[in-house]
Amino acid sequence: MKDEYDFSNAKRGAVASSKGKTRITIMLDDAVIEAARSLAESEGFGYQTVINNTLRQALLNHGKTTAELDQRTAVANAGHFKEGITARELKNLEKKLTEVLSEIHRVMAP
């Protein structure tokens, strides 16, 4: 470790590129976070990716037919899936995301 470091040319902000995304602070129910973390752990994704994909599906696909949803979701999520994911794993993930979305709706219901 050096005694001194030169940060005169350093830039503030995230090291990772976030093109197309915005960093925010948000308060979510503990149950929602726990469900997302559990799903993320079992599927090998980050929990924020699970939350983002679930919200994308719920908000951007409102009123679409099932066929349109399947196609749009597959295209929107194409860059987020690990290499070598099987169709069965994808179906299982879809099922779990649907369950998480149902839980979110249940928790948020008045």
Order of alpha helices (4+ residues) and beta strands (2+ residues): alpha-alpha-alpha-alpha
